Amino acid sequence: AQADAPWLHQSLWHSIKIVFIAFFISSMIGVPLGILCGFSGTISKLTEPFVEFFRYLPAPAFGALAVAILGINDAPKIAIIVIGTLFQQILIIANTTRMVDRGLVEAGFTLGTNKMKSLLHVVIPAALPDIYQNQRVLLGWAWTYLIVSELIGATSGITWFITQQARYQNFDNVYAAILIIGIIGLACDFILMKLGERMFKWKQGAK
């Protein structure tokens, strides 16, 4: 087990890097688009039917295609995680944005704001704490899709390590790797929770 520790450490950090790169890409697209869909009925009507369609397509089904197009490095793993989280992210954030108190929006218009100012100075600040909590949940989904993505044409990563150790019946290493994934996920969620408490002190129940 001690001899395999460096492999576990290397595989673990490699997987963490994949998750955060993929989730960052997904969020860079999903958060702005989700907010716009929730704010604008026109953008919602143009976008959400396609998003609804694609969110029902299982991300693992794109595995062989991703490997064929992107090779067997990290790109297919990132692509599967992005596919698995992006469309869900758009819909969840759109629904969260729609839940902003309409009284706040109407008060802004009464004070002379236009649509752009209302979006930037009323809707986004009001929705941001709940969007942040959505992201915490969606990050857990990203870890789930990582495990799926590393089963397809992978030669590195935590799932590959677990598979290799199970093949040689090194079950102590398998249990250790699974436990470490859980600990890392719990630690990340705790850090994000505490960060959210500091960022959104004004939001009651922002934990």
N, C-alpha and C positions, 0 to 999 in steps of 0.2 A: 504494500500500500504506500509506503514511504517513497519507493522508487517511482510510483505513478503520480506523486504529488505535483511535480513540476508540470506534467502534462495536464493535470486537472486545472492548475492555476492558469496555464496558458490558454486552455480551451475556454475557461470561464471568462477571462478578460476579453477574449475574441468575441464571444457571444454577447457580452454586455455592449461592446462597441457596435455590433451589428444592430442590436435592438434600438439603441439610442440614435444611430444614424437613420435607420428606417423610420422611426417614430418622428424624428425631426422633419424629415421630408414629408411624411404624411401630414404633420401638423401645419407645415408651411403652406400646404394647399388646402387642407380640410378646415382649418379654423377660419381663415378669411372667407372662404366660399360658404361655409356654414352660417356665418354671421350675415352675409349678404342675402342668403336664401331666407333666413329668418326675418330680415328687415324689409326685403322687397318682395312683394307678391309676384312681380313680373319675372325676376330672376329665379324665384322658386318654381314657377310654372315651367320655365325653360330648362331648369337643371334637375330638379328632383325626380321627374319620371325616369330619367336615365340613371340617376344614382340608385333609385329604388330597384331598377332592373339589375344593375351590376352588383349590388350588395347581396343578392341571392346567389350569385355565382361563387362556388366554393374556391377560396384562394388556393388550396393545395392542387386543384385541377389545373392550375397554370404552371405547376412545377416543371413538368417535362418541357413545356414550351419555353419557360424562362431559362432553363439550362441550355436548350438548343440555341436560343438567341444570345444569351448573355454569358455562356460558358459555365464552368464549374467553380468559379471563385465565389466571392461574397455577393456579387450583384444579384443572382437569382434569389438568395435568401432575403436581401433587402427588398426586392420586388414583391415577393410573396407577403412579407409583413406589411408593406405599403398597401397592397391590394386588400389585405385582410382587415386593415384598420381605417383606411381612407374613407370609404363610402359610408361606413357606420358613423364615422366621426362627423361627416357633413350633416347627416340627418339628426344626430343627437344635438349638435351645436345649433342647428337651425331651430329645433324645437325649444332649446333653452333660450335662444334669443327671442323667440315669440312670447315667452313667458314674462318678459320685462313688463313691469306695470305700465299700462297704457296712459295712466294719469301723468306719469313722468314725461312721456313723449308729448302729450297734449300740452302740458305746462310749458315745455320748451318751445313749442310752436306759438303759444300765447305770448311768450317773451320775445318772439321775433326770430327764432332759429329757422334755418332752412333744413332740407332733408340731410344734407351732408353733415352739417353741424350737429343735428340731432343724432345721427349715427355715431359720430366721433365723441361727442361730449355727453350724451345721455344714454343711448342704448348700450354701447360697448362697456362703459364703466359700470352700468347696472348689471349687465350679464356676465362680466368677467369673473366674479367669484364662482359662479355656478359652472362656467366654462372650464375654469381651473379644476374643479372637482371632477368634471367629465373627463378631463385629460388624465387624471390620476387613475380612473377606472380603465380607460382605453389603453394606458400603458401596460396594464396587466394583460390585456388582450394581445398586445404586441409580443409579450413573452410567450404566450400560448402559440402564436403563429411562428415564433422562432423555432420552437421544438418541432413543429410540422415542417418548416422550411429546411431544417438541417437533416431531415430524413431523405432528402432528394438530392442525390449527387454531391453529398458533402464529404469532405476529407478532413474537416476540422470543426471545432465548436463543441459545446458541452454535450449536445445530443449524440454527436459522433463518439465522444469519449464514453458516454454511458453505454452506447451500443457495443463498442469495442470491449469494455470491461464485462458486460453481461455475456458476450460471446465466449469469453474465457472464464466465466463463472466467478469473477472477482466482485461478488455482490456487495462486499463492504465498501468498495469504491463507488458502486452504483448508488447505494443508499446515501453515501456521503455527498455525492454530486447532486442528487435530488434535494437533499436537505439544504445544501448551500444555495441552490436556486431559490428555495422558499425563504431562506434568511435574507438573501439579497433583495428579493421582492418586498418583503416586510420592511426592511431597512429603508428602501427607496420610498415606500409609501409613507413611512413615519417622517422622513426628512421633508417630503413634499407637503405633508399635513402641517408640520411646524412652520414651513415656509409660507404656506397659505394663511396661517394664523397671523403671521407678521405682516403679510402683504395686504390682507383684507380685514384689518382690525375693526373697521367700521361696519362690516357685514356680520350681523348676528347669526351665529351658528356656522360660520365659515371655517369648518374643520374637515 
